Amino acid sequence: MPAHGVALRVLSLALGVFFLFMGLDKRAWIGQPELLSTQLTGWLATAPGASRWYIETIAIPGARFFAPLVLAGELAVACALLAGAFVRPAAVAGLFMVVNFHFAMGVMLSPAYLWNGYGPPVLGGLLALAIGGRDLPFSVYRPKIRKY
């Protein structure tokens, strides 16, 4: 069993726990999508121009749709990463969600983002799983490798 596979599996478990608790924190969004709108409105005060445009034009008008979608997405990514099933697509989906939130918050456009614990470590971990997270050991799902 290669050490890099075990290391990526440990990373998928850690990020799976991260997404699980991020998702569980948003449970109220199912019945109250306005909670997302309120959060987005709060980010407007400090958002740079590009983030402000995104929040006003896309995020707030679509909050009723995005609120349950974000919750479902984070929990689905968590389950996939924890189980070791479909790790690569789950990591890509997680990467998309994290970049989306960080862009909306406006933090990605700040030098302080480079030492933000939710920033480069999470993005780097998800990117590593998106690239190498296939057939990881100790996974519930390991596809059969076809030999032609």
C-alpha positions as CSV (number, residue, x, y, z in Angstrom):
1,M,0.0,0.0,0.0
2,P,1.7,3.2,-1.1
3,A,2.2,5.9,1.5
4,H,0.9,8.7,-0.7
5,G,-2.4,6.8,-1.0
6,V,-2.7,6.6,2.7
7,A,-1.8,10.3,3.1
8,L,-4.4,11.3,0.6
9,R,-7.0,9.1,2.4
10,V,-6.2,10.9,5.7
11,L,-6.6,14.2,3.9
12,S,-9.9,13.1,2.5
13,L,-11.1,12.2,6.0
14,A,-10.0,15.5,7.4
15,L,-11.6,17.5,4.7
16,G,-14.7,15.3,4.9
17,V,-15.0,16.2,8.6
18,F,-14.5,19.9,7.7
19,F,-17.3,19.8,5.1
20,L,-19.6,17.8,7.4
21,F,-19.5,20.4,10.1
22,M,-19.7,23.3,7.6
23,G,-22.8,21.7,6.2
24,L,-24.3,20.9,9.6
25,D,-23.8,24.6,10.6
26,K,-26.1,25.5,7.7
27,R,-29.1,23.2,8.5
28,A,-31.3,26.2,9.2
29,W,-30.9,27.3,5.6
30,I,-33.3,24.6,4.5
31,G,-36.3,26.3,6.1
32,Q,-34.9,29.8,6.2
33,P,-33.0,30.7,3.0
34,E,-33.1,34.3,4.1
35,L,-30.3,33.4,6.5
36,L,-28.0,33.2,3.5
37,S,-29.3,36.5,2.2
38,T,-28.6,38.1,5.5
39,Q,-25.0,36.7,5.5
40,L,-24.5,37.9,2.0
41,T,-25.8,41.4,2.8
42,G,-23.4,41.6,5.7
43,W,-20.5,40.8,3.4
44,L,-21.4,43.8,1.1
45,A,-20.1,46.3,3.6
46,T,-16.5,45.1,3.1
47,A,-16.7,43.5,-0.3
48,P,-14.4,44.7,-3.1
49,G,-16.0,45.6,-6.4
50,A,-16.0,42.2,-8.1
51,S,-17.4,40.5,-5.1
52,R,-20.0,43.2,-4.6
53,W,-21.2,42.7,-8.2
54,Y,-21.4,39.0,-7.7
55,I,-23.3,39.3,-4.4
56,E,-25.8,41.9,-5.7
57,T,-26.3,40.3,-9.1
58,I,-26.1,36.6,-8.6
59,A,-25.9,35.5,-4.9
60,I,-28.6,37.5,-3.2
61,P,-31.2,37.1,-6.0
62,G,-30.5,33.4,-6.1
63,A,-30.3,32.9,-2.3
64,R,-33.6,31.0,-2.1
65,F,-32.2,28.5,-4.6
66,F,-28.6,28.5,-3.4
67,A,-29.3,28.0,0.4
68,P,-30.5,24.4,0.2
69,L,-28.1,23.6,-2.7
70,V,-25.1,24.7,-0.6
71,L,-26.3,22.6,2.4
72,A,-26.8,19.6,0.2
73,G,-23.6,20.1,-1.6
74,E,-21.5,20.4,1.5
75,L,-23.1,17.3,3.0
76,A,-22.7,15.3,-0.2
77,V,-19.0,16.3,-0.5
78,A,-18.5,15.4,3.2
79,C,-20.1,11.9,2.7
80,A,-18.1,11.2,-0.4
81,L,-14.8,12.3,1.2
82,L,-15.5,10.4,4.4
83,A,-16.5,7.2,2.6
84,G,-13.8,7.5,0.0
85,A,-16.4,7.3,-2.8
86,F,-16.1,9.5,-5.8
87,V,-13.3,11.5,-4.1
88,R,-12.1,13.3,-7.2
89,P,-15.5,14.7,-8.3
90,A,-16.3,15.5,-4.7
91,A,-13.1,17.4,-4.3
92,V,-13.8,19.4,-7.5
93,A,-17.3,20.2,-6.2
94,G,-15.9,21.2,-2.8
95,L,-13.2,23.4,-4.5
96,F,-15.9,25.1,-6.5
97,M,-18.0,25.8,-3.3
98,V,-15.0,27.1,-1.3
99,V,-13.8,29.4,-4.1
100,N,-17.4,30.6,-4.5
101,F,-17.8,31.5,-0.8
102,H,-14.4,33.0,-0.5
103,F,-14.9,35.1,-3.6
104,A,-18.3,36.3,-2.3
105,M,-16.8,37.2,1.0
106,G,-14.1,39.2,-0.7
107,V,-11.3,37.5,1.2
108,M,-9.6,36.0,-1.9
109,L,-8.8,39.4,-3.2
110,S,-6.8,40.3,0.0
111,P,-3.2,39.5,0.8
112,A,-4.4,38.3,4.2
113,Y,-6.1,35.4,2.4
114,L,-2.7,33.8,2.0
115,W,-2.5,33.0,5.7
116,N,-6.2,32.3,6.3
117,G,-6.7,28.8,7.7
118,Y,-9.8,28.3,5.5
119,G,-7.9,29.5,2.4
120,P,-4.8,27.9,0.9
121,P,-4.8,24.8,3.2
122,V,-8.4,23.9,2.2
123,L,-8.0,24.8,-1.4
124,G,-4.6,23.0,-1.6
125,G,-6.0,19.9,0.0
126,L,-9.0,19.8,-2.3
127,L,-6.8,20.3,-5.3
128,A,-4.6,17.4,-4.2
129,L,-7.6,15.2,-3.9
130,A,-9.0,16.3,-7.2
131,I,-5.7,15.3,-8.8
132,G,-4.7,12.2,-7.0
133,G,-7.7,11.0,-5.0
134,R,-8.5,7.9,-7.1
135,D,-8.6,4.4,-5.7
136,L,-7.6,5.4,-2.2
137,P,-7.0,2.7,0.5
138,F,-9.5,2.2,3.3
139,S,-12.3,3.5,1.1
140,V,-15.9,2.2,1.0
141,Y,-15.8,2.4,-2.8
142,R,-13.0,1.3,-5.0
143,P,-13.8,0.9,-8.7
144,K,-12.6,-2.2,-10.5
145,I,-9.7,-1.4,-12.7
146,R,-10.3,-2.8,-16.2
147,K,-7.4,-4.2,-18.1
148,Y,-7.8,-4.3,-21.9
